[in-house]
Amino acid sequence: MSDTPDIPDDASISEKTERLEEIIAQLEDGEVSLERANELHTEGTRLLEDLREDLDIGDGAITEDR
């Protein structure tokens, strides 16, 4: 079993970005096993795809929620 934290599908953009930054830091540190690096890469790729989808919504219009 992996110790990868589950990021809920409805997580905010900032939560996803924060987790992605954690993944990058772990990979850059170089202290993870090859298996763990592969798990982190997979999670990071999924997060990037989610973030791209989140940021594509709205056709570029920036609005303020009230």
PQR file of N, CA, C, O and H, with PARSE charges and radii, in Angstrom:
ATOM      1  N   MET A   1       0.836  -1.184   0.000 -0.4000 1.5000
ATOM      2  CA  MET A   1       0.000   0.000   0.000 -0.0000 2.0000
ATOM      3  C   MET A   1       0.876   1.241   0.000  0.5500 1.7000
ATOM      4  O   MET A   1       1.922   1.275   0.648 -0.5500 1.4000
ATOM      5  N   SER A   2       0.446   2.248  -0.724 -0.4000 1.5000
ATOM      6  CA  SER A   2       1.185   3.496  -0.853 -0.0000 2.0000
ATOM      7  C   SER A   2       0.880   4.424   0.313  0.5500 1.7000
ATOM      8  O   SER A   2      -0.206   4.381   0.891 -0.5500 1.4000
ATOM      9  H   SER A   2      -0.404   2.221  -1.250  0.4000 1.0000
ATOM     10  N   ASP A   3       1.869   5.278   0.657 -0.4000 1.5000
ATOM     11  CA  ASP A   3       1.603   6.290   1.674 -0.0000 2.0000
ATOM     12  C   ASP A   3       1.284   7.628   1.025  0.5500 1.7000
ATOM     13  O   ASP A   3       1.447   8.682   1.640 -0.5500 1.4000
ATOM     14  H   ASP A   3       2.751   5.313   0.187  0.4000 1.0000
ATOM     15  N   THR A   4       0.830   7.580  -0.219 -0.4000 1.5000
ATOM     16  CA  THR A   4       0.439   8.779  -0.938 -0.0000 2.0000
ATOM     17  C   THR A   4      -0.882   9.286  -0.380  0.5500 1.7000
ATOM     18  O   THR A   4      -1.864   8.546  -0.344 -0.5500 1.4000
ATOM     19  H   THR A   4       0.698   6.724  -0.719  0.4000 1.0000
ATOM     20  N   PRO A   5      -0.915  10.547   0.059 -0.5600 1.5000
ATOM     21  CA  PRO A   5      -2.179  11.065   0.571  0.2800 2.0000
ATOM     22  C   PRO A   5      -3.188  11.223  -0.551  0.5500 1.7000
ATOM     23  O   PRO A   5      -2.840  11.586  -1.675 -0.5500 1.4000
ATOM     24  N   ASP A   6      -4.441  10.946  -0.230 -0.4000 1.5000
ATOM     25  CA  ASP A   6      -5.490  11.125  -1.221 -0.0000 2.0000
ATOM     26  C   ASP A   6      -5.937  12.571  -1.219  0.5500 1.7000
ATOM     27  O   ASP A   6      -6.344  13.109  -0.188 -0.5500 1.4000
ATOM     28  H   ASP A   6      -4.724  10.651   0.682  0.4000 1.0000
ATOM     29  N   ILE A   7      -5.859  13.188  -2.368 -0.4000 1.5000
ATOM     30  CA  ILE A   7      -6.360  14.543  -2.540 -0.0000 2.0000
ATOM     31  C   ILE A   7      -7.763  14.396  -3.110  0.5500 1.7000
ATOM     32  O   ILE A   7      -7.932  13.838  -4.195 -0.5500 1.4000
ATOM     33  H   ILE A   7      -5.528  12.751  -3.204  0.4000 1.0000
ATOM     34  N   PRO A   8      -8.771  14.887  -2.398 -0.5600 1.5000
ATOM     35  CA  PRO A   8     -10.137  14.734  -2.908  0.2800 2.0000
ATOM     36  C   PRO A   8     -10.321  15.443  -4.245  0.5500 1.7000
ATOM     37  O   PRO A   8      -9.653  16.436  -4.534 -0.5500 1.4000
ATOM     38  N   ASP A   9     -11.233  14.918  -5.052 -0.4000 1.5000
ATOM     39  CA  ASP A   9     -11.498  15.516  -6.359 -0.0000 2.0000
ATOM     40  C   ASP A   9     -11.963  16.959  -6.239  0.5500 1.7000
ATOM     41  O   ASP A   9     -11.746  17.762  -7.147 -0.5500 1.4000
ATOM     42  H   ASP A   9     -11.775  14.112  -4.817  0.4000 1.0000
ATOM     43  N   ASP A  10     -12.605  17.294  -5.117 -0.4000 1.5000
ATOM     44  CA  ASP A  10     -13.113  18.654  -4.946 -0.0000 2.0000
ATOM     45  C   ASP A  10     -12.138  19.558  -4.188  0.5500 1.7000
ATOM     46  O   ASP A  10     -12.526  20.618  -3.696 -0.5500 1.4000
ATOM     47  H   ASP A  10     -12.782  16.642  -4.379  0.4000 1.0000
ATOM     48  N   ALA A  11     -10.880  19.141  -4.096 -0.4000 1.5000
ATOM     49  CA  ALA A  11      -9.867  19.966  -3.424 -0.0000 2.0000
ATOM     50  C   ALA A  11      -9.699  21.274  -4.191  0.5500 1.7000
ATOM     51  O   ALA A  11      -9.895  21.329  -5.405 -0.5500 1.4000
ATOM     52  H   ALA A  11     -10.564  18.280  -4.496  0.4000 1.0000
ATOM     53  N   SER A  12      -9.335  22.311  -3.469 -0.4000 1.5000
ATOM     54  CA  SER A  12      -9.152  23.620  -4.102 -0.0000 2.0000
ATOM     55  C   SER A  12      -7.880  23.629  -4.948  0.5500 1.7000
ATOM     56  O   SER A  12      -7.016  22.763  -4.817 -0.5500 1.4000
ATOM     57  H   SER A  12      -9.175  22.266  -2.483  0.4000 1.0000
ATOM     58  N   ILE A  13      -7.794  24.621  -5.807 -0.4000 1.5000
ATOM     59  CA  ILE A  13      -6.604  24.784  -6.635 -0.0000 2.0000
ATOM     60  C   ILE A  13      -5.379  24.959  -5.746  0.5500 1.7000
ATOM     61  O   ILE A  13      -4.323  24.393  -6.031 -0.5500 1.4000
ATOM     62  H   ILE A  13      -8.497  25.325  -5.913  0.4000 1.0000
ATOM     63  N   SER A  14      -5.507  25.732  -4.678 -0.4000 1.5000
ATOM     64  CA  SER A  14      -4.352  25.955  -3.802 -0.0000 2.0000
ATOM     65  C   SER A  14      -3.942  24.678  -3.074  0.5500 1.7000
ATOM     66  O   SER A  14      -2.751  24.458  -2.854 -0.5500 1.4000
ATOM     67  H   SER A  14      -6.364  26.191  -4.446  0.4000 1.0000
ATOM     68  N   GLU A  15      -4.902  23.830  -2.697 -0.4000 1.5000
ATOM     69  CA  GLU A  15      -4.563  22.553  -2.059 -0.0000 2.0000
ATOM     70  C   GLU A  15      -3.822  21.642  -3.033  0.5500 1.7000
ATOM     71  O   GLU A  15      -2.841  20.994  -2.669 -0.5500 1.4000
ATOM     72  H   GLU A  15      -5.869  24.009  -2.876  0.4000 1.0000
ATOM     73  N   LYS A  16      -4.296  21.599  -4.259 -0.4000 1.5000
ATOM     74  CA  LYS A  16      -3.640  20.770  -5.272 -0.0000 2.0000
ATOM     75  C   LYS A  16      -2.241  21.297  -5.579  0.5500 1.7000
ATOM     76  O   LYS A  16      -1.297  20.521  -5.725 -0.5500 1.4000
ATOM     77  H   LYS A  16      -5.093  22.126  -4.556  0.4000 1.0000
ATOM     78  N   THR A  17      -2.114  22.619  -5.675 -0.4000 1.5000
ATOM     79  CA  THR A  17      -0.813  23.227  -5.947 -0.0000 2.0000
ATOM     80  C   THR A  17       0.158  22.965  -4.806  0.5500 1.7000
ATOM     81  O   THR A  17       1.329  22.663  -5.039 -0.5500 1.4000
ATOM     82  H   THR A  17      -2.882  23.249  -5.556  0.4000 1.0000
ATOM     83  N   GLU A  18      -0.324  23.078  -3.578 -0.4000 1.5000
ATOM     84  CA  GLU A  18       0.524  22.822  -2.412 -0.0000 2.0000
ATOM     85  C   GLU A  18       1.025  21.385  -2.413  0.5500 1.7000
ATOM     86  O   GLU A  18       2.201  21.138  -2.143 -0.5500 1.4000
ATOM     87  H   GLU A  18      -1.275  23.323  -3.389  0.4000 1.0000
ATOM     88  N   ARG A  19       0.144  20.436  -2.712 -0.4000 1.5000
ATOM     89  CA  ARG A  19       0.556  19.030  -2.752 -0.0000 2.0000
ATOM     90  C   ARG A  19       1.557  18.806  -3.878  0.5500 1.7000
ATOM     91  O   ARG A  19       2.524  18.064  -3.708 -0.5500 1.4000
ATOM     92  H   ARG A  19      -0.811  20.637  -2.931  0.4000 1.0000
ATOM     93  N   LEU A  20       1.336  19.436  -5.020 -0.4000 1.5000
ATOM     94  CA  LEU A  20       2.262  19.298  -6.139 -0.0000 2.0000
ATOM     95  C   LEU A  20       3.643  19.827  -5.766  0.5500 1.7000
ATOM     96  O   LEU A  20       4.654  19.229  -6.133 -0.5500 1.4000
ATOM     97  H   LEU A  20       0.551  20.039  -5.158  0.4000 1.0000
ATOM     98  N   GLU A  21       3.692  20.936  -5.045 -0.4000 1.5000
ATOM     99  CA  GLU A  21       4.970  21.483  -4.586 -0.0000 2.0000
ATOM    100  C   GLU A  21       5.662  20.526  -3.614  0.5500 1.7000
ATOM    101  O   GLU A  21       6.886  20.398  -3.640 -0.5500 1.4000
ATOM    102  H   GLU A  21       2.870  21.421  -4.747  0.4000 1.0000
ATOM    103  N   GLU A  22       4.887  19.855  -2.758 -0.4000 1.5000
ATOM    104  CA  GLU A  22       5.460  18.864  -1.842 -0.0000 2.0000
ATOM    105  C   GLU A  22       6.078  17.706  -2.624  0.5500 1.7000
ATOM    106  O   GLU A  22       7.167  17.232  -2.299 -0.5500 1.4000
ATOM    107  H   GLU A  22       3.892  19.960  -2.737  0.4000 1.0000
ATOM    108  N   ILE A  23       5.372  17.261  -3.654 -0.4000 1.5000
ATOM    109  CA  ILE A  23       5.866  16.162  -4.486 -0.0000 2.0000
ATOM    110  C   ILE A  23       7.172  16.559  -5.163  0.5500 1.7000
ATOM    111  O   ILE A  23       8.133  15.789  -5.166 -0.5500 1.4000
ATOM    112  H   ILE A  23       4.487  17.646  -3.919  0.4000 1.0000
ATOM    113  N   ILE A  24       7.208  17.748  -5.730 -0.4000 1.5000
ATOM    114  CA  ILE A  24       8.418  18.225  -6.407 -0.0000 2.0000
ATOM    115  C   ILE A  24       9.586  18.274  -5.437  0.5500 1.7000
ATOM    116  O   ILE A  24      10.695  17.859  -5.777 -0.5500 1.4000
ATOM    117  H   ILE A  24       6.428  18.374  -5.728  0.4000 1.0000
ATOM    118  N   ALA A  25       9.347  18.777  -4.233 -0.4000 1.5000
ATOM    119  CA  ALA A  25      10.411  18.865  -3.230 -0.0000 2.0000
ATOM    120  C   ALA A  25      10.947  17.481  -2.875  0.5500 1.7000
ATOM    121  O   ALA A  25      12.157  17.298  -2.744 -0.5500 1.4000
ATOM    122  H   ALA A  25       8.447  19.114  -3.958  0.4000 1.0000
ATOM    123  N   GLN A  26      10.054  16.512  -2.720 -0.4000 1.5000
ATOM    124  CA  GLN A  26      10.492  15.154  -2.396 -0.0000 2.0000
ATOM    125  C   GLN A  26      11.321  14.559  -3.524  0.5500 1.7000
ATOM    126  O   GLN A  26      12.334  13.905  -3.277 -0.5500 1.4000
ATOM    127  H   GLN A  26       9.071  16.662  -2.827  0.4000 1.0000
ATOM    128  N   LEU A  27      10.894  14.781  -4.755 -0.4000 1.5000
ATOM    129  CA  LEU A  27      11.633  14.235  -5.895 -0.0000 2.0000
ATOM    130  C   LEU A  27      12.985  14.919  -6.065  0.5500 1.7000
ATOM    131  O   LEU A  27      13.976  14.268  -6.394 -0.5500 1.4000
ATOM    132  H   LEU A  27      10.071  15.312  -4.956  0.4000 1.0000
ATOM    133  N   GLU A  28      13.025  16.229  -5.842 -0.4000 1.5000
ATOM    134  CA  GLU A  28      14.289  16.954  -5.967 -0.0000 2.0000
ATOM    135  C   GLU A  28      15.264  16.581  -4.864  0.5500 1.7000
ATOM    136  O   GLU A  28      16.478  16.634  -5.060 -0.5500 1.4000
ATOM    137  H   GLU A  28      12.219  16.758  -5.575  0.4000 1.0000
ATOM    138  N   ASP A  29      14.741  16.207  -3.708 -0.4000 1.5000
ATOM    139  CA  ASP A  29      15.575  15.818  -2.574 -0.0000 2.0000
ATOM    140  C   ASP A  29      16.400  14.575  -2.907  0.5500 1.7000
ATOM    141  O   ASP A  29      17.533  14.434  -2.446 -0.5500 1.4000
ATOM    142  H   ASP A  29      13.755  16.164  -3.548  0.4000 1.0000
ATOM    143  N   GLY A  30      15.828  13.683  -3.705 -0.4000 1.5000
ATOM    144  CA  GLY A  30      16.548  12.495  -4.129 -0.0000 2.0000
ATOM    145  C   GLY A  30      16.654  11.398  -3.090  0.5500 1.7000
ATOM    146  O   GLY A  30      17.365  10.416  -3.303 -0.5500 1.4000
ATOM    147  H   GLY A  30      14.908  13.798  -4.079  0.4000 1.0000
ATOM    148  N   GLU A  31      15.972  11.542  -1.985 -0.4000 1.5000
ATOM    149  CA  GLU A  31      16.060  10.560  -0.903 -0.0000 2.0000
ATOM    150  C   GLU A  31      14.938   9.531  -0.938  0.5500 1.7000
ATOM    151  O   GLU A  31      14.762   8.788   0.027 -0.5500 1.4000
ATOM    152  H   GLU A  31      15.395  12.340  -1.813  0.4000 1.0000
ATOM    153  N   VAL A  32      14.179   9.469  -2.021 -0.4000 1.5000
ATOM    154  CA  VAL A  32      13.083   8.513  -2.124 -0.0000 2.0000
ATOM    155  C   VAL A  32      13.519   7.336  -2.992  0.5500 1.7000
ATOM    156  O   VAL A  32      14.361   7.475  -3.879 -0.5500 1.4000
ATOM    157  H   VAL A  32      14.322  10.072  -2.805  0.4000 1.0000
ATOM    158  N   SER A  33      12.931   6.185  -2.718 -0.4000 1.5000
ATOM    159  CA  SER A  33      13.233   5.000  -3.518 -0.0000 2.0000
ATOM    160  C   SER A  33      12.673   5.175  -4.925  0.5500 1.7000
ATOM    161  O   SER A  33      11.838   6.045  -5.168 -0.5500 1.4000
ATOM    162  H   SER A  33      12.246   6.072  -1.998  0.4000 1.0000
ATOM    163  N   LEU A  34      13.133   4.355  -5.829 -0.4000 1.5000
ATOM    164  CA  LEU A  34      12.647   4.405  -7.202 -0.0000 2.0000
ATOM    165  C   LEU A  34      11.145   4.135  -7.241  0.5500 1.7000
ATOM    166  O   LEU A  34      10.409   4.798  -7.972 -0.5500 1.4000
ATOM    167  H   LEU A  34      13.812   3.648  -5.632  0.4000 1.0000
ATOM    168  N   GLU A  35      10.699   3.166  -6.458 -0.4000 1.5000
ATOM    169  CA  GLU A  35       9.268   2.849  -6.412 -0.0000 2.0000
ATOM    170  C   GLU A  35       8.462   4.052  -5.919  0.5500 1.7000
ATOM    171  O   GLU A  35       7.428   4.394  -6.495 -0.5500 1.4000
ATOM    172  H   GLU A  35      11.297   2.628  -5.865  0.4000 1.0000
ATOM    173  N   ARG A  36       8.941   4.687  -4.857 -0.4000 1.5000
ATOM    174  CA  ARG A  36       8.247   5.857  -4.303 -0.0000 2.0000
ATOM    175  C   ARG A  36       8.286   7.022  -5.300  0.5500 1.7000
ATOM    176  O   ARG A  36       7.303   7.748  -5.441 -0.5500 1.4000
ATOM    177  H   ARG A  36       9.781   4.410  -4.390  0.4000 1.0000
ATOM    178  N   ALA A  37       9.405   7.200  -5.982 -0.4000 1.5000
ATOM    179  CA  ALA A  37       9.509   8.259  -6.986 -0.0000 2.0000
ATOM    180  C   ALA A  37       8.484   8.039  -8.095  0.5500 1.7000
ATOM    181  O   ALA A  37       7.885   8.995  -8.588 -0.5500 1.4000
ATOM    182  H   ALA A  37      10.204   6.610  -5.867  0.4000 1.0000
ATOM    183  N   ASN A  38       8.287   6.799  -8.483 -0.4000 1.5000
ATOM    184  CA  ASN A  38       7.294   6.478  -9.504 -0.0000 2.0000
ATOM    185  C   ASN A  38       5.886   6.807  -9.010  0.5500 1.7000
ATOM    186  O   ASN A  38       5.079   7.359  -9.758 -0.5500 1.4000
ATOM    187  H   ASN A  38       8.774   6.022  -8.083  0.4000 1.0000
ATOM    188  N   GLU A  39       5.588   6.468  -7.746 -0.4000 1.5000
ATOM    189  CA  GLU A  39       4.280   6.793  -7.168 -0.0000 2.0000
ATOM    190  C   GLU A  39       4.060   8.306  -7.140  0.5500 1.7000
ATOM    191  O   GLU A  39       2.982   8.793  -7.482 -0.5500 1.4000
ATOM    192  H   GLU A  39       6.244   6.020  -7.138  0.4000 1.0000
ATOM    193  N   LEU A  40       5.090   9.037  -6.729 -0.4000 1.5000
ATOM    194  CA  LEU A  40       4.989  10.494  -6.666 -0.0000 2.0000
ATOM    195  C   LEU A  40       4.791  11.091  -8.055  0.5500 1.7000
ATOM    196  O   LEU A  40       4.001  12.018  -8.235 -0.5500 1.4000
ATOM    197  H   LEU A  40       5.965   8.641  -6.452  0.4000 1.0000
ATOM    198  N   HIS A  41       5.509  10.553  -9.029 -0.4000 1.5000
ATOM    199  CA  HIS A  41       5.365  11.024 -10.408 -0.0000 2.0000
ATOM    200  C   HIS A  41       3.934  10.814 -10.893  0.5500 1.7000
ATOM    201  O   HIS A  41       3.344  11.704 -11.506 -0.5500 1.4000
ATOM    202  H   HIS A  41       6.150   9.800  -8.883  0.4000 1.0000
ATOM    203  N   THR A  42       3.381   9.644 -10.619 -0.4000 1.5000
ATOM    204  CA  THR A  42       2.012   9.342 -11.029 -0.0000 2.0000
ATOM    205  C   THR A  42       1.024  10.299 -10.371  0.5500 1.7000
ATOM    206  O   THR A  42       0.134  10.832 -11.034 -0.5500 1.4000
ATOM    207  H   THR A  42       3.860   8.921 -10.121  0.4000 1.0000
ATOM    208  N   GLU A  43       1.182  10.515  -9.073 -0.4000 1.5000
ATOM    209  CA  GLU A  43       0.297  11.438  -8.362 -0.0000 2.0000
ATOM    210  C   GLU A  43       0.448  12.862  -8.902  0.5500 1.7000
ATOM    211  O   GLU A  43      -0.543  13.563  -9.105 -0.5500 1.4000
ATOM    212  H   GLU A  43       1.906  10.082  -8.535  0.4000 1.0000
ATOM    213  N   GLY A  44       1.683  13.278  -9.131 -0.4000 1.5000
ATOM    214  CA  GLY A  44       1.930  14.615  -9.647 -0.0000 2.0000
ATOM    215  C   GLY A  44       1.325  14.823 -11.022  0.5500 1.7000
ATOM    216  O   GLY A  44       0.769  15.884 -11.306 -0.5500 1.4000
ATOM    217  H   GLY A  44       2.488  12.708  -8.966  0.4000 1.0000
ATOM    218  N   THR A  45       1.429  13.823 -11.867 -0.4000 1.5000
ATOM    219  CA  THR A  45       0.843  13.902 -13.203 -0.0000 2.0000
ATOM    220  C   THR A  45      -0.669  14.055 -13.119  0.5500 1.7000
ATOM    221  O   THR A  45      -1.263  14.847 -13.850 -0.5500 1.4000
ATOM    222  H   THR A  45       1.881  12.962 -11.636  0.4000 1.0000
ATOM    223  N   ARG A  46      -1.289  13.289 -12.219 -0.4000 1.5000
ATOM    224  CA  ARG A  46      -2.739  13.389 -12.031 -0.0000 2.0000
ATOM    225  C   ARG A  46      -3.131  14.780 -11.534  0.5500 1.7000
ATOM    226  O   ARG A  46      -4.107  15.366 -12.001 -0.5500 1.4000
ATOM    227  H   ARG A  46      -0.806  12.646 -11.625  0.4000 1.0000
ATOM    228  N   LEU A  47      -2.361  15.297 -10.586 -0.4000 1.5000
ATOM    229  CA  LEU A  47      -2.644  16.631 -10.060 -0.0000 2.0000
ATOM    230  C   LEU A  47      -2.510  17.700 -11.145  0.5500 1.7000
ATOM    231  O   LEU A  47      -3.327  18.617 -11.224 -0.5500 1.4000
ATOM    232  H   LEU A  47      -1.568  14.821 -10.206  0.4000 1.0000
ATOM    233  N   LEU A  48      -1.480  17.578 -11.976 -0.4000 1.5000
ATOM    234  CA  LEU A  48      -1.307  18.533 -13.079 -0.0000 2.0000
ATOM    235  C   LEU A  48      -2.495  18.511 -14.032  0.5500 1.7000
ATOM    236  O   LEU A  48      -2.971  19.559 -14.468 -0.5500 1.4000
ATOM    237  H   LEU A  48      -0.816  16.833 -11.912  0.4000 1.0000
ATOM    238  N   GLU A  49      -2.968  17.317 -14.348 -0.4000 1.5000
ATOM    239  CA  GLU A  49      -4.128  17.198 -15.230 -0.0000 2.0000
ATOM    240  C   GLU A  49      -5.350  17.849 -14.587  0.5500 1.7000
ATOM    241  O   GLU A  49      -6.093  18.573 -15.249 -0.5500 1.4000
ATOM    242  H   GLU A  49      -2.581  16.466 -13.993  0.4000 1.0000
ATOM    243  N   ASP A  50      -5.557  17.588 -13.290 -0.4000 1.5000
ATOM    244  CA  ASP A  50      -6.680  18.192 -12.568 -0.0000 2.0000
ATOM    245  C   ASP A  50      -6.568  19.713 -12.564  0.5500 1.7000
ATOM    246  O   ASP A  50      -7.556  20.413 -12.788 -0.5500 1.4000
ATOM    247  H   ASP A  50      -4.953  16.999 -12.752  0.4000 1.0000
ATOM    248  N   LEU A  51      -5.367  20.223 -12.311 -0.4000 1.5000
ATOM    249  CA  LEU A  51      -5.169  21.671 -12.276 -0.0000 2.0000
ATOM    250  C   LEU A  51      -5.415  22.303 -13.640  0.5500 1.7000
ATOM    251  O   LEU A  51      -6.010  23.377 -13.732 -0.5500 1.4000
ATOM    252  H   LEU A  51      -4.565  19.654 -12.129  0.4000 1.0000
ATOM    253  N   ARG A  52      -4.964  21.645 -14.689 -0.4000 1.5000
ATOM    254  CA  ARG A  52      -5.211  22.170 -16.038 -0.0000 2.0000
ATOM    255  C   ARG A  52      -6.707  22.266 -16.305  0.5500 1.7000
ATOM    256  O   ARG A  52      -7.186  23.261 -16.848 -0.5500 1.4000
ATOM    257  H   ARG A  52      -4.482  20.772 -14.614  0.4000 1.0000
ATOM    258  N   GLU A  53      -7.446  21.219 -15.918 -0.4000 1.5000
ATOM    259  CA  GLU A  53      -8.898  21.235 -16.098 -0.0000 2.0000
ATOM    260  C   GLU A  53      -9.527  22.351 -15.267  0.5500 1.7000
ATOM    261  O   GLU A  53     -10.390  23.081 -15.754 -0.5500 1.4000
ATOM    262  H   GLU A  53      -7.056  20.410 -15.477  0.4000 1.0000
ATOM    263  N   ASP A  54      -9.096  22.482 -14.017 -0.4000 1.5000
ATOM    264  CA  ASP A  54      -9.640  23.523 -13.140 -0.0000 2.0000
ATOM    265  C   ASP A  54      -9.404  24.908 -13.724  0.5500 1.7000
ATOM    266  O   ASP A  54     -10.285  25.766 -13.673 -0.5500 1.4000
ATOM    267  H   ASP A  54      -8.394  21.889 -13.621  0.4000 1.0000
ATOM    268  N   LEU A  55      -8.227  25.124 -14.272 -0.4000 1.5000
ATOM    269  CA  LEU A  55      -7.871  26.445 -14.780 -0.0000 2.0000
ATOM    270  C   LEU A  55      -8.460  26.735 -16.153  0.5500 1.7000
ATOM    271  O   LEU A  55      -8.553  27.897 -16.548 -0.5500 1.4000
ATOM    272  H   LEU A  55      -7.511  24.427 -14.313  0.4000 1.0000
ATOM    273  N   ASP A  56      -8.860  25.704 -16.888 -0.4000 1.5000
ATOM    274  CA  ASP A  56      -9.467  25.895 -18.205 -0.0000 2.0000
ATOM    275  C   ASP A  56     -10.940  26.285 -18.111  0.5500 1.7000
ATOM    276  O   ASP A  56     -11.495  26.820 -19.071 -0.5500 1.4000
ATOM    277  H   ASP A  56      -8.786  24.760 -16.567  0.4000 1.0000
ATOM    278  N   ILE A  57     -11.571  26.031 -16.991 -0.4000 1.5000
ATOM    279  CA  ILE A  57     -12.988  26.341 -16.821 -0.0000 2.0000
ATOM    280  C   ILE A  57     -13.167  27.855 -16.779  0.5500 1.7000
ATOM    281  O   ILE A  57     -12.426  28.555 -16.089 -0.5500 1.4000
ATOM    282  H   ILE A  57     -11.120  25.596 -16.211  0.4000 1.0000
ATOM    283  N   GLY A  58     -14.146  28.352 -17.513 -0.4000 1.5000
ATOM    284  CA  GLY A  58     -14.460  29.770 -17.446 -0.0000 2.0000
ATOM    285  C   GLY A  58     -13.995  30.576 -18.640  0.5500 1.7000
ATOM    286  O   GLY A  58     -14.197  31.790 -18.668 -0.5500 1.4000
ATOM    287  H   GLY A  58     -14.749  27.784 -18.073  0.4000 1.0000
ATOM    288  N   ASP A  59     -13.392  29.958 -19.608 -0.4000 1.5000
ATOM    289  CA  ASP A  59     -12.956  30.645 -20.825 -0.0000 2.0000
ATOM    290  C   ASP A  59     -12.109  31.878 -20.543  0.5500 1.7000
ATOM    291  O   ASP A  59     -12.196  32.868 -21.269 -0.5500 1.4000
ATOM    292  H   ASP A  59     -13.227  28.971 -19.585  0.4000 1.0000
ATOM    293  N   GLY A  60     -11.295  31.828 -19.503 -0.4000 1.5000
ATOM    294  CA  GLY A  60     -10.373  32.911 -19.213 -0.0000 2.0000
ATOM    295  C   GLY A  60     -10.953  34.062 -18.429  0.5500 1.7000
ATOM    296  O   GLY A  60     -10.226  34.996 -18.089 -0.5500 1.4000
ATOM    297  H   GLY A  60     -11.224  31.023 -18.914  0.4000 1.0000
ATOM    298  N   ALA A  61     -12.234  34.027 -18.129 -0.4000 1.5000
ATOM    299  CA  ALA A  61     -12.844  35.112 -17.366 -0.0000 2.0000
ATOM    300  C   ALA A  61     -12.556  34.922 -15.882  0.5500 1.7000
ATOM    301  O   ALA A  61     -12.721  33.829 -15.338 -0.5500 1.4000
ATOM    302  H   ALA A  61     -12.824  33.268 -18.405  0.4000 1.0000
ATOM    303  N   ILE A  62     -12.130  35.988 -15.244 -0.4000 1.5000
ATOM    304  CA  ILE A  62     -11.868  35.940 -13.811 -0.0000 2.0000
ATOM    305  C   ILE A  62     -13.029  36.628 -13.114  0.5500 1.7000
ATOM    306  O   ILE A  62     -13.350  37.782 -13.401 -0.5500 1.4000
ATOM    307  H   ILE A  62     -11.997  36.876 -15.686  0.4000 1.0000
ATOM    308  N   THR A  63     -13.650  35.908 -12.200 -0.4000 1.5000
ATOM    309  CA  THR A  63     -14.782  36.461 -11.465 -0.0000 2.0000
ATOM    310  C   THR A  63     -14.560  36.291  -9.977  0.5500 1.7000
ATOM    311  O   THR A  63     -13.757  35.465  -9.544 -0.5500 1.4000
ATOM    312  H   THR A  63     -13.390  34.971 -11.967  0.4000 1.0000
ATOM    313  N   GLU A  64     -15.270  37.071  -9.210 -0.4000 1.5000
ATOM    314  CA  GLU A  64     -15.166  36.986  -7.757 -0.0000 2.0000
ATOM    315  C   GLU A  64     -16.427  36.338  -7.218  0.5500 1.7000
ATOM    316  O   GLU A  64     -17.534  36.801  -7.493 -0.5500 1.4000
ATOM    317  H   GLU A  64     -15.922  37.742  -9.562  0.4000 1.0000
ATOM    318  N   ASP A  65     -16.264  35.259  -6.445 -0.4000 1.5000
ATOM    319  CA  ASP A  65     -17.406  34.626  -5.793 -0.0000 2.0000
ATOM    320  C   ASP A  65     -17.805  35.458  -4.593  0.5500 1.7000
ATOM    321  O   ASP A  65     -16.950  35.926  -3.840 -0.5500 1.4000
ATOM    322  H   ASP A  65     -15.365  34.883  -6.222  0.4000 1.0000
ATOM    323  N   ARG A  66     -19.064  35.638  -4.420 -0.4000 1.5000
ATOM    324  CA  ARG A  66     -19.559  36.400  -3.255 -0.0000 2.0000
ATOM    325  C   ARG A  66     -20.458  35.548  -2.423  0.5500 1.7000
ATOM    326  O   ARG A  66     -20.973  36.007  -1.403 -0.5500 1.4000
ATOM    327  H   ARG A  66     -19.758  35.258  -5.032  0.4000 1.0000
TER
END
